[in-house]
Amino acid sequence: MSLGFGLMLAFQVVLAVFLVVIILLQQGKGATAGASFGAGASSTVFGSRGSASFLSRTTSIAATLFLLNSMALAYFYGHAGEESSVLDENLTGSGVAEEQMNENTEGLPNDVPSFQD
């Protein structure tokens, strides 16, 4: 794992905890005691809160950063192992598997398939 990937992963964890805290700090639409008994200002055009508050704007910015960081982490994690695969390393190995295959197939009948190139 590279240093950049580790830093992005740590940033992702910090963003997740920050989002949880920010979301839990916000009040719901009917969070006042008067609203539960019908005294809320529900007939206004934009609701009782008006335009977006500081917490809701902070939440949307943090959620956008979380989404972009998640997509970047997925991209970098998916392309991390592209240099070589286990199958390529095994086929270009030291030839020990071929020697063992030759030793194990010496006494077998001819109808057993051979996996040699």
C-alpha positions in Angstrom: 0.0 0.0 0.0 1.4 3.4 -1.0 1.6 6.4 1.3 -0.9 8.3 -0.8 -3.5 5.5 -0.6 -3.0 5.3 3.2 -3.5 9.0 3.6 -6.7 8.9 1.5 -8.0 6.0 3.6 -7.3 7.9 6.8 -9.1 10.9 5.3 -12.0 8.7 4.5 -12.3 7.5 8.1 -12.1 11.1 9.4 -14.8 12.2 6.9 -17.1 9.3 7.9 -16.8 10.2 11.6 -17.3 13.9 10.9 -20.4 13.1 8.8 -21.9 11.0 11.6 -21.3 13.8 14.1 -22.6 16.6 11.9 -25.8 14.6 11.0 -26.5 13.8 14.6 -26.1 17.5 15.6 -28.9 18.6 13.2 -32.4 19.0 14.4 -35.3 17.3 12.6 -38.1 19.2 10.9 -40.5 18.8 13.8 -38.0 18.8 16.6 -39.6 21.5 18.7 -42.2 20.7 21.3 -44.7 23.2 19.9 -44.5 21.5 16.5 -45.7 18.2 17.9 -49.0 19.9 19.1 -49.7 21.7 15.9 -48.1 25.1 16.7 -45.3 24.8 14.1 -45.0 27.2 11.2 -45.7 24.5 8.6 -47.6 26.8 6.2 -44.7 28.9 5.1 -43.3 28.4 1.6 -39.8 27.2 2.6 -40.7 25.6 5.9 -39.8 26.9 9.4 -36.0 26.8 8.7 -35.9 29.0 5.6 -32.8 28.5 3.5 -30.0 26.0 4.2 -28.3 26.5 7.5 -24.6 26.2 8.2 -24.9 22.6 9.4 -26.8 21.5 6.3 -24.2 23.2 3.9 -21.4 21.6 5.9 -23.1 18.2 5.6 -23.5 18.6 1.8 -19.8 19.6 1.4 -18.6 16.7 3.6 -20.9 14.2 1.8 -19.5 15.4 -1.6 -15.9 15.0 -0.4 -16.8 11.6 1.0 -18.3 10.5 -2.3 -15.4 11.8 -4.4 -12.8 10.2 -2.0 -14.7 6.9 -2.1 -14.6 6.9 -5.9 -10.9 7.8 -6.0 -10.1 5.0 -3.4 -12.1 2.5 -5.5 -10.2 3.5 -8.7 -6.8 3.4 -7.1 -7.5 0.1 -5.3 -8.7 -1.5 -8.6 -5.6 -0.4 -10.5 -3.1 -1.2 -7.7 -2.5 -4.9 -8.8 -2.4 -4.3 -12.6 1.4 -4.7 -12.8 1.4 -8.5 -12.5 -0.9 -11.3 -11.7 -0.4 -14.5 -9.7 -0.9 -16.6 -12.8 1.7 -14.7 -14.8 4.2 -15.1 -11.9 3.5 -18.8 -11.7 3.9 -19.4 -15.5 7.1 -17.4 -15.7 8.4 -19.0 -12.5 11.5 -21.2 -12.0 10.2 -24.2 -13.8 9.8 -26.3 -10.6 6.1 -27.0 -11.4 7.1 -28.4 -14.9 9.7 -30.7 -13.4 7.2 -32.0 -10.8 4.6 -32.5 -13.6 7.0 -34.5 -15.7 7.9 -36.7 -12.7 4.3 -37.3 -11.8 3.1 -38.3 -15.3 5.8 -40.8 -16.2 3.9 -43.9 -15.3 0.4 -42.8 -16.4 -1.4 -44.2 -19.4 -1.6 -42.2 -22.7 -5.2 -41.1 -22.3 -4.4 -38.8 -19.4 -4.1 -35.3 -20.8 -0.8 -33.4 -20.6 -0.8 -29.8 -19.6 2.5 -29.0 -21.2 2.9 -26.4 -23.9 
